[in-house]
Amino acid sequence: MTPTPAASNYQYPADTEIWYSLKCAIASSSGFQSWQLERDAQLQGLRLDQQVQKYLRETLETLAY
């Protein structure tokens, strides 16, 4: 039986590779870099993973309006 995201925090190796590639692409984008500069103080101490997740969340919230 394949674990579901709700049932487990298990990550498949392919998922990890995809997230890494996606994170790198987003982090190198001009939109992300501008967003980082605007929120420099708010991002202190956050790992790149956390910053990208926050960026994606804020971007999606903006698009939802």
DSSP file (Angstrom, degrees, kcal/mol; ACC not computed):
  #  RESIDUE AA STRUCTURE BP1 BP2  ACC     N-H-->O    O-->H-N    N-H-->O    O-->H-N    TCO  KAPPA ALPHA  PHI   PSI    X-CA   Y-CA   Z-CA
    1    1 A M              0   0    0      0, 0.0     0, 0.0     0, 0.0     0, 0.0   0.000 360.0 360.0 360.0 134.4    0.0    0.0    0.0
    2    2 A T        -     0   0    0      1,-0.1     2,-0.1     0, 0.0     0, 0.0  -0.677 360.0-118.4 -83.6 128.9    1.3    3.4   -0.9
    3    3 A P        -     0   0    0      0, 0.0    -1,-0.1     0, 0.0     3,-0.0  -0.391  24.8-140.1 -66.0 143.6    1.5    5.9    1.9
    4    4 A T    >>  -     0   0    0      1,-0.1     4,-1.6    -2,-0.1     3,-0.6  -0.706  22.4-112.7 -98.8 156.5   -0.7    9.1    1.5
    5    5 A P  T 34 S+     0   0    0      0, 0.0     3,-0.1     0, 0.0    -1,-0.1   0.860 118.6  49.9 -56.5 -36.1    0.5   12.5    2.5
    6    6 A A  T 34 S+     0   0    0      1,-0.2     3,-0.1     3,-0.1     0, 0.0   0.812 113.5  45.8 -72.8 -28.4   -2.1   12.7    5.2
    7    7 A A  T <4 S+     0   0    0     -3,-0.6     2,-0.3     1,-0.2    -1,-0.2   0.669 122.7  16.4 -88.9 -17.2   -1.1    9.3    6.6
    8    8 A S     <  -     0   0    0     -4,-1.6    -1,-0.2     2,-0.1     0, 0.0  -0.996  51.1-141.9-155.6 152.4    2.6    9.7    6.6
    9    9 A N        +     0   0    0     -2,-0.3     2,-0.1    -3,-0.1    -3,-0.1   0.282  62.0 133.3 -95.5   8.5    5.4   12.2    6.4
   10   10 A Y        -     0   0    0     -6,-0.2     2,-0.5     1,-0.0    -2,-0.1  -0.341  42.8-156.1 -61.1 134.0    7.4    9.8    4.3
   11   11 A Q        -     0   0    0     -2,-0.1    -2,-0.1     4,-0.0    -1,-0.0  -0.960  11.4-131.3-115.0 132.5    8.9   11.3    1.2
   12   12 A Y     >  -     0   0    0     -2,-0.5     4,-1.9     1,-0.1     3,-0.4  -0.493  25.2-116.1 -73.5 148.2    9.8    9.3   -1.9
   13   13 A P  H  > S+     0   0    0      0, 0.0     4,-2.2     0, 0.0     5,-0.2   0.884 117.4  54.1 -53.6 -39.6   13.3    9.9   -3.3
   14   14 A A  H  > S+     0   0    0      1,-0.2     4,-2.6     2,-0.2     5,-0.2   0.885 105.5  53.4 -63.4 -37.4   11.8   11.3   -6.5
   15   15 A D  H  > S+     0   0    0     -3,-0.4     4,-2.8     2,-0.2    -1,-0.2   0.909 108.4  49.8 -62.0 -41.9    9.8   13.8   -4.4
   16   16 A T  H  X S+     0   0    0     -4,-1.9     4,-2.4     2,-0.2    -2,-0.2   0.910 112.0  47.7 -63.6 -43.0   12.9   15.0   -2.7
   17   17 A E  H  X S+     0   0    0     -4,-2.2     4,-2.3     2,-0.2    -2,-0.2   0.904 112.6  48.8 -65.1 -41.4   14.7   15.4   -6.1
   18   18 A I  H  X S+     0   0    0     -4,-2.6     4,-2.8     2,-0.2     5,-0.2   0.931 111.9  48.6 -64.3 -45.7   11.7   17.3   -7.5
   19   19 A W  H  X S+     0   0    0     -4,-2.8     4,-3.2     1,-0.2     5,-0.2   0.914 111.0  51.1 -61.2 -42.7   11.5   19.6   -4.5
   20   20 A Y  H  X S+     0   0    0     -4,-2.4     4,-2.3     2,-0.2    -1,-0.2   0.935 113.1  44.7 -60.5 -46.6   15.2   20.3   -4.7
   21   21 A S  H  X S+     0   0    0     -4,-2.3     4,-2.2     2,-0.2    -2,-0.2   0.914 115.8  46.9 -63.6 -43.9   15.0   21.2   -8.4
   22   22 A L  H  X S+     0   0    0     -4,-2.8     4,-2.6     2,-0.2     5,-0.2   0.922 111.4  51.0 -64.5 -44.9   11.9   23.3   -7.9
   23   23 A K  H  X S+     0   0    0     -4,-3.2     4,-2.8    -5,-0.2    -2,-0.2   0.907 111.2  48.6 -59.4 -43.6   13.4   25.1   -4.9
   24   24 A C  H  X S+     0   0    0     -4,-2.3     4,-1.5    -5,-0.2    -1,-0.2   0.907 111.9  48.7 -64.6 -42.0   16.6   25.9   -6.9
   25   25 A A  H  < S+     0   0    0     -4,-2.2     4,-0.4     2,-0.2    -2,-0.2   0.916 114.9  44.7 -64.6 -43.1   14.6   27.2   -9.8
   26   26 A I  H >< S+     0   0    0     -4,-2.6     3,-1.5     1,-0.2     6,-0.4   0.929 110.9  53.5 -66.6 -45.2   12.4   29.4   -7.6
   27   27 A A  H 3< S+     0   0    0     -4,-2.8    -1,-0.2     1,-0.3    -2,-0.2   0.785 109.1  49.5 -62.9 -27.0   15.4   30.7   -5.6
   28   28 A S  T 3< S+     0   0    0     -4,-1.5    -1,-0.3    -5,-0.2    -2,-0.2   0.525  89.4 106.9 -89.5  -4.5   17.2   31.8   -8.7
   29   29 A S  S <> S-     0   0    0     -3,-1.5     4,-2.1    -4,-0.4     5,-0.2  -0.424  74.6-129.7 -75.4 149.6   14.1   33.7  -10.1
   30   30 A S  H  > S+     0   0    0      1,-0.2     4,-2.3     2,-0.2     5,-0.2   0.846 107.7  57.9 -66.4 -33.3   14.1   37.4  -10.1
   31   31 A G  H  > S+     0   0    0      2,-0.2     4,-2.1     1,-0.2    -1,-0.2   0.920 108.6  44.5 -63.1 -43.9   10.6   37.4   -8.5
   32   32 A F  H  > S+     0   0    0     -6,-0.4     4,-2.6     2,-0.2    -2,-0.2   0.911 112.7  51.5 -66.3 -42.8   11.9   35.4   -5.5
   33   33 A Q  H  X S+     0   0    0     -4,-2.1     4,-2.0     2,-0.2    -2,-0.2   0.884 111.1  47.3 -65.0 -37.7   15.0   37.5   -5.2
   34   34 A S  H  X S+     0   0    0     -4,-2.3     4,-2.0     2,-0.2    -1,-0.2   0.918 111.5  51.4 -65.4 -43.3   13.0   40.8   -5.2
   35   35 A W  H  X S+     0   0    0     -4,-2.1     4,-1.2     1,-0.2    -2,-0.2   0.900 108.9  51.7 -59.9 -42.4   10.6   39.3   -2.6
   36   36 A Q  H  < S+     0   0    0     -4,-2.6     3,-0.4     1,-0.2    -1,-0.2   0.918 108.4  50.5 -61.2 -44.8   13.6   38.3   -0.4
   37   37 A L  H >< S+     0   0    0     -4,-2.0     3,-0.9     1,-0.2    -1,-0.2   0.879 109.3  51.4 -62.6 -38.1   15.0   41.9   -0.5
   38   38 A E  H 3< S+     0   0    0     -4,-2.0    -1,-0.2     1,-0.2    -2,-0.2   0.769 119.4  35.7 -68.5 -26.2   11.6   43.3    0.5
   39   39 A R  T 3X S+     0   0    0     -4,-1.2     4,-1.5    -3,-0.4     3,-0.4  -0.011  74.1 134.6-118.6  28.0   11.4   41.0    3.5
   40   40 A D  T X4 S+     0   0    0     -3,-0.9     3,-0.6     1,-0.3     4,-0.4   0.874  75.6  44.5 -48.1 -50.9   15.0   40.8    4.6
   41   41 A A  G >4 S+     0   0    0      1,-0.2     3,-0.8     2,-0.2    -1,-0.3   0.859 111.5  53.5 -66.3 -35.6   14.3   41.3    8.3
   42   42 A Q  G 34 S+     0   0    0     -3,-0.4    -1,-0.2     1,-0.2    -2,-0.2   0.731 107.6  52.1 -70.7 -21.5   11.3   38.8    8.3
   43   43 A L  G X< S+     0   0    0     -4,-1.5     3,-2.2    -3,-0.6    -1,-0.2   0.451  74.8 129.6 -97.8  -1.1   13.4   36.1    6.8
   44   44 A Q  T <  S+     0   0    0     -3,-0.8     3,-0.1    -4,-0.4    -3,-0.0  -0.313  79.9  10.9 -56.4 130.0   16.3   36.2    9.2
   45   45 A G  T 3  S+     0   0    0      1,-0.3     2,-0.4    -2,-0.0    -1,-0.3   0.370  95.9 126.5  85.0  -4.9   17.1   32.7   10.5
   46   46 A L    <   -     0   0    0     -3,-2.2    -1,-0.3     1,-0.1    -3,-0.0  -0.705  59.4-124.6 -88.7 137.2   14.8   30.9    8.0
   47   47 A R     >  -     0   0    0     -2,-0.4     4,-2.3     1,-0.1     5,-0.2  -0.311  29.6-106.4 -68.0 161.2   16.3   28.1    5.8
   48   48 A L  H  > S+     0   0    0      1,-0.2     4,-2.7     2,-0.2     5,-0.2   0.883 121.8  57.5 -58.4 -39.7   15.9   28.4    2.1
   49   49 A D  H  > S+     0   0    0      1,-0.2     4,-2.3     2,-0.2    -1,-0.2   0.935 108.7  45.6 -54.3 -47.9   13.3   25.7    2.1
   50   50 A Q  H  > S+     0   0    0      1,-0.2     4,-2.4     2,-0.2    -2,-0.2   0.881 111.9  51.4 -66.0 -39.2   11.2   27.8    4.6
   51   51 A Q  H  X S+     0   0    0     -4,-2.3     4,-2.7     2,-0.2    -1,-0.2   0.924 110.9  47.6 -64.5 -43.7   11.7   30.9    2.5
   52   52 A V  H  X S+     0   0    0     -4,-2.7     4,-2.8     2,-0.2    -2,-0.2   0.911 112.0  50.2 -64.8 -41.9   10.6   29.2   -0.7
   53   53 A Q  H  X S+     0   0    0     -4,-2.3     4,-2.4    -5,-0.2    -1,-0.2   0.915 112.3  47.2 -62.0 -42.5    7.5   27.8    1.1
   54   54 A K  H  X S+     0   0    0     -4,-2.4     4,-2.7     2,-0.2     5,-0.2   0.909 112.1  50.6 -64.9 -42.2    6.6   31.2    2.5
   55   55 A Y  H  X S+     0   0    0     -4,-2.7     4,-2.6     2,-0.2    -2,-0.2   0.933 112.1  46.7 -60.1 -47.6    7.1   32.8   -1.0
   56   56 A L  H  X S+     0   0    0     -4,-2.8     4,-2.6     2,-0.2     5,-0.2   0.905 112.5  50.2 -63.3 -41.4    4.9   30.2   -2.6
   57   57 A R  H  X S+     0   0    0     -4,-2.4     4,-2.4    -5,-0.2    -2,-0.2   0.941 113.6  44.6 -61.8 -48.3    2.2   30.6    0.0
   58   58 A E  H  X S+     0   0    0     -4,-2.7     4,-2.2     2,-0.2    -2,-0.2   0.889 113.5  51.0 -64.7 -39.4    2.2   34.4   -0.2
   59   59 A T  H  X S+     0   0    0     -4,-2.6     4,-2.4    -5,-0.2    -2,-0.2   0.928 111.9  46.4 -63.6 -45.5    2.2   34.3   -4.0
   60   60 A L  H  X S+     0   0    0     -4,-2.6     4,-1.5     2,-0.2    -2,-0.2   0.877 111.0  52.2 -66.0 -37.5   -0.7   31.8   -4.1
   61   61 A E  H  X S+     0   0    0     -4,-2.4     4,-0.6    -5,-0.2    -1,-0.2   0.910 110.4  49.0 -63.6 -40.4   -2.7   33.9   -1.6
   62   62 A T  H >< S+     0   0    0     -4,-2.2     3,-1.1     1,-0.2    -2,-0.2   0.921 111.0  49.2 -63.7 -44.5   -2.1   37.0   -3.8
   63   63 A L  H 3< S+     0   0    0     -4,-2.4    -1,-0.2     1,-0.2    -2,-0.2   0.776 101.3  65.1 -66.6 -25.1   -3.3   35.1   -6.9
   64   64 A A  H 3<        0   0    0     -4,-1.5    -1,-0.2     1,-0.3    -2,-0.2   0.705 360.0 360.0 -71.8 -19.1   -6.4   33.9   -5.0
   65   65 A Y    <<        0   0    0     -3,-1.1    -1,-0.3    -4,-0.6    -2,-0.2   0.487 360.0 360.0 -76.3 360.0   -7.7   37.5   -4.7
